[in-house]
Amino acid sequence: SLINCCTIDWFQPWPEEALERVAHKFLESLELSEHERQEVILLCKTFHTSAIHLSHRFLTELGRHNYVTPTSYLELIAAFRQLLTQKRDAVMRAKKRYTNGLDKLAFAESQVSEMKKELVDLQPKLEVAKVENTNMMKVIEVESVQVEAKSKVVREDEEAATLKANESQALKDECESDLAEAIPALEAALSALNTLKPSDVTIVKSMKNPPSGVKLVMSAVCVMKEIKPEKIADPAGKGQKILDYWGPSKKLLGDMNFLRDLKEYDKDNIPVSLLRRATAL
């Protein structure tokens, strides 16, 4: 049954004409000249027949079989086609890189030529710029001396301004210190003013010879309200006239709005001249 179910394929060697025709058929699509194609066909045929002869020798000398069939021949042609395609692709890539390199070198050469031409054209301008630069350096040297002199003046002015600023700061600190002392007194005076009643004003008005403290306070009120004093004979008997605020003070005390005017007085905007006059009392 083994013999009945098996089919033996007997591969007979192809004659040289068949080898040439097969090689020509498989190589006709390659880009080869006719001379190159014939040489390749001859090489393929030679390789195949040489392999057959060597296989016979291998069998004779060593007693071992090496089968060289038409399939081997077709594989040889296919390997040649594949190898040729790979090598051509590699050569084309190398050629492309080489061509690109040449193009870049040519472009660089053209750019260098243009730059050389531009440098030649710019040479006169560079000479002019060199002269202008020299002149400018001379001007800068002169101006540097002037700037140094002005800087000295500025430094002196700055020192003077710093001194004035320090003096102003000291005056400010002194004023703030005086203000810190005056604010409690002002607040106490405002509190005392809020406790006054019309009856208190009437009592003060009825005084013929009020205490010195009352006179001083009313004199200050007259100064702040810009009421002029009266000239009276000096009580000391020296025969001279003195300025007295008590007469105008009594008239002021007779004003029905006296307390209201004191409470609404603009104490934040008192002229400096009035402050000096009040301080001199």
C-alpha positions in Angstrom: 0.0 0.0 0.0 2.9 2.3 0.6 4.0 2.0 -3.0 0.4 2.4 -4.3 -0.2 5.6 -2.3 3.1 7.4 -3.1 4.0 9.5 -6.2 7.6 10.0 -7.0 8.6 13.3 -8.7 11.6 12.6 -10.8 13.6 15.9 -11.4 15.5 15.6 -14.6 18.3 18.1 -15.1 17.5 21.0 -17.5 19.5 21.4 -20.6 21.6 24.5 -21.0 19.2 26.0 -23.5 16.4 25.6 -20.9 18.6 27.2 -18.3 19.2 30.2 -20.6 15.5 30.6 -21.5 14.4 30.4 -17.9 17.1 32.9 -16.8 16.2 35.2 -19.7 12.5 35.1 -18.7 13.1 36.0 -15.0 15.7 38.6 -15.8 13.9 40.4 -18.6 12.1 42.8 -16.2 15.4 44.1 -14.7 16.9 47.3 -16.0 19.9 45.8 -17.7 21.5 46.3 -21.1 21.3 43.4 -23.4 25.0 42.7 -23.0 24.7 42.7 -19.2 21.7 40.5 -19.3 23.5 37.9 -21.5 26.5 38.0 -19.1 24.3 37.5 -16.1 22.4 34.6 -17.8 25.8 33.0 -18.6 26.9 33.4 -15.0 23.7 31.9 -13.6 24.0 28.9 -15.9 27.7 28.4 -15.1 27.0 28.6 -11.3 24.2 26.0 -11.7 26.1 23.5 -13.9 29.2 23.9 -11.7 27.2 23.1 -8.6 25.9 19.9 -10.3 29.4 18.8 -11.2 30.7 19.5 -7.7 27.7 17.5 -6.3 28.7 14.5 -8.5 32.3 14.8 -7.3 31.0 15.1 -3.7 29.1 11.9 -4.1 32.0 10.1 -5.7 34.6 11.1 -3.2 32.5 11.1 0.0 29.5 9.0 -0.9 27.1 11.7 0.2 24.3 13.3 -1.9 23.8 17.0 -2.5 20.8 17.6 -4.7 20.9 20.5 -7.2 17.4 20.8 -8.7 15.7 23.3 -11.0 14.3 24.9 -7.9 17.8 25.6 -6.8 18.3 27.4 -10.1 15.2 29.5 -9.7 16.3 30.4 -6.1 19.7 31.4 -7.5 18.0 33.8 -10.0 15.6 35.2 -7.3 18.6 35.8 -5.0 20.4 37.6 -7.7 17.3 39.8 -8.4 16.9 40.6 -4.7 20.6 41.3 -4.2 20.8 43.5 -7.3 17.8 45.5 -6.1 19.2 46.0 -2.7 22.6 47.1 -4.0 21.0 49.4 -6.5 18.9 51.0 -3.7 22.0 51.4 -1.5 23.9 53.0 -4.4 21.0 55.3 -5.2 20.8 56.4 -1.6 24.6 57.0 -1.5 24.3 58.9 -4.8 21.5 61.0 -3.4 23.5 61.9 -0.3 26.5 62.7 -2.4 24.4 64.9 -4.7 22.8 66.7 -1.8 26.3 67.3 -0.4 27.5 68.7 -3.7 24.4 70.9 -3.8 25.0 72.2 -0.3 28.7 72.8 -1.1 27.7 74.7 -4.3 25.2 76.8 -2.3 27.7 77.5 0.4 30.2 78.5 -2.3 27.7 80.9 -3.9 26.9 82.4 -0.4 30.6 82.8 0.3 31.0 84.6 -3.0 28.1 86.9 -2.3 29.5 87.6 1.2 32.9 88.4 -0.2 31.3 90.8 -2.6 29.3 92.4 0.2 32.4 92.8 2.3 34.2 94.5 -0.6 31.2 96.8 -1.1 31.1 97.6 2.6 34.8 98.4 2.9 34.4 102.1 2.1 31.5 102.3 4.6 33.7 100.6 7.2 36.4 103.2 6.7 33.9 106.0 7.1 32.4 104.3 10.2 36.0 104.0 11.6 36.6 107.7 11.2 33.2 108.5 12.7 33.9 106.2 15.6 37.2 108.0 16.2 35.5 111.4 16.2 32.8 110.1 18.5 35.4 108.8 20.9 36.9 112.2 21.1 33.5 113.8 21.7 32.9 111.2 24.4 36.2 112.0 26.1 35.3 115.7 26.2 31.7 115.0 27.3 33.0 112.7 30.0 35.0 115.5 31.5 31.9 117.7 31.5 29.8 114.9 32.9 32.3 114.4 35.7 32.2 118.1 36.6 28.4 118.0 36.5 28.4 114.8 38.6 30.4 116.6 41.2 27.9 119.4 41.3 25.1 116.9 41.5 26.8 115.1 44.4 27.2 118.4 46.2 23.5 119.2 45.6 22.6 115.7 46.7 24.6 116.2 49.9 22.9 119.5 50.5 19.5 118.0 49.8 20.3 115.1 52.2 21.3 117.7 54.9 18.0 119.6 54.3 16.1 116.3 54.4 17.7 115.4 57.7 16.9 118.9 59.1 13.3 118.5 57.8 13.0 115.1 59.4 14.3 116.5 62.7 11.8 119.3 62.5 9.1 116.8 61.6 10.0 114.7 64.6 10.0 117.8 66.8 6.6 118.8 65.5 5.2 115.3 66.0 6.6 115.4 69.6 5.0 118.8 70.2 1.8 117.5 68.6 1.8 114.5 70.8 2.0 116.8 73.8 -0.6 119.2 72.5 -3.2 116.6 71.5 -4.0 115.6 75.1 -4.3 119.3 76.1 -6.6 119.9 73.1 -8.7 117.0 74.0 -8.9 118.2 77.6 -9.9 121.7 76.5 -12.6 120.2 74.2 -13.9 118.1 77.1 -13.9 121.2 79.4 -15.7 123.2 76.6 -18.4 120.6 76.4 -19.1 121.0 80.2 -19.7 124.8 79.9 -23.3 126.0 80.3 -24.8 129.5 79.5 -24.9 130.2 83.2 -21.1 129.7 83.4 -20.8 132.3 80.6 -23.0 134.7 82.5 -20.9 134.4 85.7 -17.7 135.2 83.8 -19.4 138.1 82.0 -20.5 139.6 85.4 -16.9 139.7 86.7 -15.5 143.2 87.0 -12.0 142.1 87.8 -11.7 138.5 86.6 -8.7 136.2 87.5 -5.6 136.4 85.3 -6.4 132.9 84.0 -9.9 133.9 82.8 -8.4 137.0 81.2 -5.7 134.9 79.4 -8.3 132.5 78.1 -10.6 135.2 76.8 -7.7 137.1 75.3 -6.7 133.9 73.4 -10.4 133.5 72.2 -10.4 137.1 71.0 -7.2 136.6 69.1 -8.5 133.4 67.4 -11.7 135.2 66.4 -9.6 138.2 65.2 -11.2 140.7 67.6 -9.1 143.7 68.2 -8.2 144.8 71.8 -8.9 148.1 73.4 -6.4 150.7 74.5 -6.8 151.5 78.2 -4.7 153.3 80.8 -2.0 151.1 82.4 -3.3 150.0 85.9 0.3 150.2 87.1 -0.1 154.0 86.9 2.8 154.7 84.5 0.7 157.0 82.4 0.8 154.7 79.4 -1.8 153.0 77.3 -1.9 149.2 77.1 -3.9 146.8 74.9 -6.7 145.1 76.9 -9.0 142.3 75.7 -11.4 142.2 78.6 -13.7 144.9 77.2 -14.1 143.1 73.9 -14.3 139.8 75.8 -17.4 140.9 77.7 -19.1 141.9 74.4 -18.1 138.5 73.0 -19.5 136.7 76.1 -22.8 138.5 75.5 -23.2 136.8 72.2 -26.0 134.2 72.4 -24.0 131.9 70.1 -20.8 132.2 71.9 -20.6 128.5 73.1 -21.8 127.2 69.8 -19.2 129.2 67.9 -16.4 127.9 70.1 -17.5 124.3 69.6 -17.7 124.8 65.8 -14.5 126.7 65.5 -12.2 125.3 62.7 -9.3 124.3 64.9 -7.6 122.4 62.1 -7.0 125.4 59.8 -5.9 128.2 62.2 -3.6 130.7 60.4 0.0 130.7 61.6 -0.1 134.5 62.4 -3.0 133.9 64.9 -1.1 131.0 66.5 1.9 133.3 67.0 -0.2 136.1 68.5 -1.9 133.7 70.8 1.4 132.2 71.9 2.8 135.6 72.7 0.0 136.4 75.2 
